[in-house]
């Protein structure tokens, strides 16, 4: 089997003959995690590490930067923590931790409270991630409806320009549609 970082293929029949294989996102993430562990020759690789890797990928799809993912997951694991504690636990320098916390806080996923001279940050309930996703989805829906209404204007702009070349390039799937 030839699987590597998102490009899946499974050998069928003669060597060199490949067919697409369907995997779920979770299976692909799990496999990439194992490949990473093998490549890095990690011997103490546990299920929690695999889950952490999968969570990283999911949070990245929600718009988190790599450092913000690490900081957020560290906060979820540790509970209320100071910036120094987060930096020590996550391996991210304090300046980057502050930047990541600012972004995460702007998204409504982290709050803080003060004790004496320190600020302690605490992650909100993970249900807020769903609220963030729904908020982004509604924003995309509004953008789609605005684009639908503006599309005729874009088409008119394109058509009002100078002459367009007659040649057009098609890929294989489009060629079949033309020939039918």
C-alpha positions as CSV (number, residue, x, y, z in Angstrom):
1,X,0.0,0.0,0.0
2,X,1.3,3.4,-0.9
3,X,-0.1,5.9,1.5
4,X,1.6,9.2,2.4
5,X,0.4,12.5,3.7
6,X,-3.0,12.7,2.1
7,X,-2.3,11.0,-1.2
8,X,-3.8,7.5,-1.0
9,X,-3.3,4.8,-3.5
10,X,-3.6,1.0,-3.1
11,X,-1.8,-1.4,-5.4
12,X,-4.1,-3.6,-7.4
13,X,-3.0,-6.3,-9.8
14,X,0.3,-5.6,-11.5
15,X,2.9,-3.4,-9.9
16,X,2.4,0.2,-10.8
17,X,-1.4,-0.2,-11.4
18,X,-3.2,2.0,-8.9
19,X,-6.8,2.7,-8.1
20,X,-8.3,5.4,-5.8
21,X,-9.1,4.3,-2.3
22,X,-11.7,6.1,-0.1
23,X,-10.8,6.8,3.5
24,X,-12.6,9.0,6.0
25,X,-10.9,12.1,7.3
26,X,-10.3,10.4,10.6
27,X,-8.6,7.4,9.0
28,X,-6.4,9.7,6.9
29,X,-5.5,11.7,10.0
30,X,-4.7,8.6,11.9
31,X,-2.5,7.2,9.2
32,X,-0.6,10.5,8.7
33,X,0.0,10.4,12.5
34,X,1.4,6.9,12.3
35,X,3.6,7.9,9.3
36,X,4.9,10.9,11.3
37,X,5.7,8.7,14.2
38,X,7.6,6.2,12.1
39,X,9.5,8.9,10.2
40,X,10.5,10.6,13.5
41,X,11.3,7.2,15.0
42,X,9.1,7.9,18.0
43,X,9.0,5.1,20.4
44,X,6.8,6.6,23.1
45,X,3.9,7.4,20.8
46,X,0.6,6.9,22.6
47,X,-3.1,7.0,21.7
48,X,-3.3,10.5,23.3
49,X,-0.7,11.7,20.9
50,X,-2.7,10.4,18.0
51,X,-5.8,12.1,19.2
52,X,-3.9,15.3,19.8
53,X,-2.6,15.1,16.2
54,X,-6.2,14.6,14.9
55,X,-7.4,17.5,17.0
56,X,-4.7,19.8,15.6
57,X,-5.8,19.0,12.1
58,X,-9.4,19.7,13.0
59,X,-8.6,23.0,14.7
60,X,-6.4,24.1,11.8
61,X,-9.5,23.6,9.5
62,X,-11.4,26.0,11.8
63,X,-8.7,28.7,11.1
64,X,-6.3,28.2,14.0
65,X,-2.6,28.7,13.4
66,X,-0.3,25.9,14.4
67,X,0.8,27.8,17.5
68,X,-2.8,28.7,18.4
69,X,-3.7,25.0,18.2
70,X,-0.9,24.1,20.6
71,X,-1.8,26.9,23.0
72,X,-5.5,26.1,23.0
73,X,-5.0,22.3,23.5
74,X,-2.6,23.0,26.3
75,X,-5.2,25.2,28.0
76,X,-7.8,22.5,27.6
77,X,-5.5,20.0,29.2
78,X,-4.1,22.1,32.0
79,X,-7.0,24.2,32.9
80,X,-6.4,27.8,34.2
81,X,-2.7,28.7,33.5
82,X,-0.4,31.6,33.4
83,X,1.4,32.5,30.1
84,X,4.6,31.2,31.5
85,X,3.0,27.8,32.4
86,X,1.4,27.6,28.9
87,X,4.8,28.4,27.3
88,X,6.6,25.9,29.3
89,X,4.1,23.1,28.7
90,X,3.5,23.8,25.0
91,X,7.0,24.6,24.0
92,X,5.9,27.8,22.3
93,X,7.8,31.0,23.3
94,X,5.9,33.5,25.5
95,X,5.6,36.2,22.8
96,X,3.9,33.7,20.5
97,X,1.7,32.5,23.3
98,X,0.5,36.0,23.9
99,X,-0.3,36.4,20.2
100,X,-2.1,33.1,20.1
101,X,-4.1,33.8,23.2
102,X,-5.1,37.2,21.8
103,X,-6.5,35.5,18.6
104,X,-8.2,32.7,20.6
105,X,-9.7,35.3,23.0
106,X,-11.0,37.3,20.0
107,X,-12.7,34.1,18.8
108,X,-14.4,33.8,22.2
109,X,-12.7,30.5,23.2
110,X,-10.5,31.8,26.0
111,X,-11.0,34.1,29.0
112,X,-8.7,35.3,31.7
113,X,-8.8,36.4,35.3
114,X,-6.2,38.2,37.4
115,X,-4.7,36.9,40.7
116,X,-2.3,39.2,42.4
117,X,0.1,40.2,39.6
118,X,-0.6,37.3,37.1
119,X,-3.2,36.7,34.5
120,X,-4.5,33.2,34.3
121,X,-6.1,32.1,31.1
122,X,-8.8,29.5,31.0
123,X,-10.4,27.8,27.9
124,X,-14.1,28.1,27.5
125,X,-16.3,25.0,27.1
126,X,-15.4,23.2,23.8
127,X,-19.1,23.7,22.7
128,X,-17.9,27.2,21.7
129,X,-16.1,25.6,18.8
130,X,-19.4,24.6,17.3
131,X,-20.7,28.1,17.8
132,X,-17.6,29.4,16.1
133,X,-18.2,27.0,13.2
134,X,-21.9,28.0,12.9
135,X,-20.9,31.7,13.0
136,X,-18.5,31.2,10.2
137,X,-21.0,29.1,8.2
138,X,-23.6,31.8,8.5
139,X,-21.0,34.4,7.3
140,X,-20.2,32.2,4.3
141,X,-23.9,31.8,3.5
142,X,-24.3,35.6,3.6
143,X,-21.3,36.0,1.3
144,X,-22.7,33.4,-1.1
145,X,-26.1,35.2,-1.3
146,X,-24.3,38.6,-1.9
147,X,-22.1,37.0,-4.6
148,X,-25.2,35.5,-6.3
149,X,-26.7,39.0,-6.5
150,X,-23.5,40.6,-7.7
151,X,-22.7,37.9,-10.3
152,X,-24.6,39.5,-13.2
153,X,-22.6,42.7,-12.6
154,X,-19.3,40.7,-12.7
155,X,-20.5,39.0,-15.9
156,X,-21.4,42.4,-17.4
157,X,-17.9,43.7,-16.5
158,X,-16.3,40.7,-18.2
159,X,-18.4,41.0,-21.3
160,X,-17.9,44.7,-21.7
161,X,-14.1,44.4,-21.9
162,X,-12.1,44.1,-25.0
163,X,-12.1,41.0,-27.3
164,X,-11.5,37.7,-25.6
165,X,-9.4,35.0,-27.1
166,X,-11.4,32.2,-28.8
167,X,-9.2,29.4,-27.7
168,X,-10.1,27.7,-24.5
169,X,-8.4,24.8,-22.7
170,X,-10.4,21.8,-21.4
171,X,-9.4,19.0,-19.1
172,X,-10.4,15.3,-19.8
173,X,-13.7,15.4,-17.9
174,X,-14.8,18.5,-19.9
175,X,-13.8,16.9,-23.2
176,X,-16.2,14.0,-22.6
177,X,-19.0,16.5,-22.0
178,X,-18.2,18.3,-25.3
179,X,-18.1,15.2,-27.4
180,X,-21.4,13.8,-26.1
